[in-house]
Each structure stands twice: as structure tokens, then as C-alpha cells.
Amino acid sequence: MRVRIRDVVAPVFWPVHRAIARGTVQELVAKGGRGSGKSSYISIELVLQLLRHPACHAVVLRKIGGTLRTSVYAQIQWAIGALGLAKQFRCTVSPMECTYLPTGQKILFFGTDDPGKLKSIKVPFGAIGLAWFEELDQFDGPEEVRSVEQSVFRGGSFTLAFKSFNPPASGRSWANRYALEQRSGKLVHHSTYRDLPPAWLGERFLADAAHLEQTNPTAFRHEYLGEAVGCGTAVFGNIQLQTLTTEQCQSFDRVYHGVDWGWYPDPWAYNAVHYDAARRTLVIFDELTRRRTPNRETARLLLDRGLARTALLTADAAEPKSCADYRAAGLPCRAAVKGPGSVAAGMKWLQSLNAIIIDPVRCPETAAEFTGYEYLRDARTGEVTNAWPDADNHHIDAVRYALESVWRRRGS
């Protein structure tokens, strides 16, 4: 039975499928809420890619091996059946694997709670070229995932990693921050149940989603829309991540620039922002981050960005020499006004805005800082305090400096 891809892959995933078919994707990070179709799509794509690369095998992973049979193993079986390939695969539980009979290619299933099994993986021919990390946020961090990839992707000319998860509520979650990181060949995709044909979900699912939306909007945004809504400790509750076009960025008529000095381990950080006073909306659309980079080189970076003597550039006043270095290089660098309460005043102003829009593609580190910035907890009681950490806030400071001339105005 011939199955059309469009019959089993939701339209929201067609651009992803085409990008993978073109060979431009080496890593897919698929995130979203309940019923977003990401696991169904990945299982279909994994089987399709296995058939497309006859010398390739696949590994499907979860953090806990005991969860494999009722989750990813069942999902792969579903995909095989949905593609009309049930008679061409042999699926066994011990060992847990699915074998494509015409070629002998295998789909293997492992939990990383037993690292010895991963290190001893053997395939009958070729190499492992496909790996799926389901529930990415449950792994112990990027180091563990990277270690697994280094173990399984050995040899072979083709590799493709799938990583899927429902975003945790906290913006500080490593998986949420990982999704913001940019890398060549990495495609990040977000979907929700609203992107799927309603008939695929059923009336009960849709009714439950509608009920939660009415009774608990925050839980609905987290569970069904896959948003990192925070755990009640987020410093900024007005963040919107939005990809901007070049035309939009070029249309901004009032641009402010800020620099936070750094060397190592704290970085030098730069941001360009636009402020819409009428709508009380801040747009952050450019960033640079450097470590161990002298002033003359970072100044050149800004000059190459087109900053002229008429630009509004404000930098941390803690380094007067650095400000002077910039002025000598031809940059109109003014030092931020320091004083008691200045940090709190700037932070309160940022928190009061209707929206802080950040382009996560142009400004991934800024997005990670703003979305992950949380109030400190009392070490003894665990209660949330009204203080924020003086760490992981370099772009936050750069933005605050950039807009100092705005938020210090009377009545702003």
C-alpha cells in the first residue's frame, strides 16, 4: 500500500521535511506542547531517513530505559504501520529493536541510565547515522547528550539528530536555553496542537484544552502551547520571542546601543535596541558577545556595524579607560550614570514595559539571559526573595545602559 507523506505528516512539518530532504539539516530540535505532533513527525521522518540511507542505522533514546517500551518503541511501531511498512519490519522487545528486513538495517532503543550498553553498541554493517533524543529536558544536560552523540556517531557519511521535548516552565532549564543556541545545520521548530488537523486529536482532547484555557490560562500556555511561563520566579514577565525581518530592523528610526565591559569569564556584551514609546515596547534586535577581546577589536566590530558619531552608545561607567578607548577609535561612547538605586530603577523600568521583544535568532544569548533570569531564593527557607542574581546578566546590563537616557527621563 502506497502512503502519501502528506497523509501522515501535518502541514506544519512539511517545511521541516523538505529542509531535511535537501540535506541542510543535521540537527532538528522540535519543541511544543501536548498534542503538537512533534513525536509523530519525528518517528515518521526517522523511518523515512532510514530507508533513504541503506548503510545507516538508528538509535532512539530516553533518559530512563524503563520508559522505552510504552513511549518511543510504540511510537516507532506506529510510524512503521502508518507508512504501510509493517510487513517489511520485524520488531522485538528482547532485544528491543526494529529491523528493516530488505536490508537488515536496525532501529535500536536505549536508556542513558545504563551507559555501558551505549558504549557497547554494535551494528551488523555500516554505521549509526540517526539518533532521536525524546524528552530532551530529562537528560542531565548538554554534556550528556554530546557524550552520547560522540559515542553513536562514529563513521559513516550521514548523521541526523532529532531532539524533542515539551519546554519546562523555567526559562533557566538547560533544554530551553539549548533551543535558543544557534548553530549551522541546526533547525529549531515549535508547534502546538492548533497546528494539527482537529480530527487527528479528537473532541475530548480539544475540550480539555479549551477548559484549561478558560480556567487556568498560565497552565494552558505551558501545557498546550509549550511556553516557558516561569515558576513564579521570573524577573521579566513581559518577554516575547519573535523573529524579525531585515526590513523591520532597518525601519527602526530610533536605535540605542549599549555595552557591558568584560574579559573572562564574564564576556563583553553589546546590544542594539529600538524603543517604541507610544506602545511602551522594547525591541532587541542585535547582539555581539566576545571573551578575551581587547577594546580596539570590539570597537572595530561596532564600527563595522555602522555605528557613527551620531549613534547613541552608552557603556558601563566602571571602566573609564575603555570608554575613552572607544572615543579615540571614533565611537560616541558615553559612560552610564552610576548611583544608589540606579540598577533597581533601570530594572524596574524594563519590567514595567508592555513588551520586550527579542529576536532569538539574531540575539540568542540575550534571549537566554532575559528568559532565564529569576529571583533568588532564600538559602534557608527556599522562599523567593526580591533580589536577583548578579550573574548571567551581561546583555541585560547592556540593554539597561543603552536605554539609560530613556528611563531616566522624568515621567518615563
Steps between C-alpha positions, in 0.01 A plus 500: 500500500646832391469773766531867416719700739236772515256246644717426804700822549317814617542808276689684775785250454516505119767777490709298748463185290607688186802654676614157618447359151727775362772394740525839675409368846731296720308563823128555557384637835122458512319655794137567582211420728270205530362366175741706291584206274876524543556139612274365227682701237848402622411131507378525139807696389739263675357199315503687169865601548592144592360379168667782313846409637543120469837490679361686800351382832305693765506536879201625698571619853331604819655580833339204678508165320185379675289757312602386150245229428188708560635817341754515217489128417123515461537826306742348249268202457217744426712681240593175328133407478392850390747479211364161395826322583387260771578189294850627422607546863555251781461659842613320817508593869800293607715641360289811444550581135325533165673344197430599142497158338601590142836643614551391863508863624412538865326750726639447851352627828700596809472687826801707603458383860706199388803660329676166462250388237557813294876454496462144377261569213578284198327513163535223239629735227534868421463748784242672719389815322170580672442577868181618671512649851139497621410715803828687461453699821514179707862438403765635737603787277679574173814320616316167531330542162829598338670196653232270358534656155875451512446134587240416235604720206822326405569437136260541214443801279148587621381609844173655615399558862141554614437664839145543624351634822220691666666821628526506881336795672831652609689702244820391677447139395800384301274368224327837459835675482634237259213565261607865482859422402578551133716259304550422133283206396275532806128554446274590792127447447208580730152361453176482699182296479344788308734418209352152455175400326234490778391151390847368593446604863138417573222687676609406853851637454370828357239533775761446772726763343215752474402439863853556630533814289195642675577387853880527518650701211857472629484122525339490155784703348754266655334163442329555165694785337841387624598836647759544772264693728735504798463359850388821664863614530556662159633854524353593162143396430470707183737317264388413147731302273436605141704456184544832320559565132790706369248754375355539850842554654595756236175692559574584865539878519631533856772250587694482825824310559644365825822329610585309815877464538646159561801283433488149651306312627251787482459599134493833323138545391339735249136556404307719259138577589202700379250655743142580399393750766138519381452126550754470782664219308870420481645306208845339538629410155879476507770360728870426514682299766877463533748370756867591530459764230679838536321831467648580160348182356155541654504864386569380147206261526270792583643721228440215256141494631466855367505689829584861416574801716128575517412159650370478856754269666508463879741274686566392856669785690714255699772520234573866410807397300293270282252779429794725409642228272172491312488876459857495370393237246222727374205360695267740687528311829355657814525347846181396675405704804570299813340564833300350787194321368593540133498124430164451673349798317611373160380148574162623626455702181576196282255293703228765458503497119204352317734273307868425449528340156821305439601340173632159615682442169685832494539514879510144644714585805286802583186288473651237728594760762165680507284186497715320757547787746329407827472644848727347762362264763586513868764230557344401833126512434487463122266800479526734204670829587480838326867483396640385169839338436800701384587232245394402148376855445759657269261569213233609747747761626593603145132557422451693823797725418378550143168637623626701796422832330141378456415353840667788690264752342242641738169319454637223281 
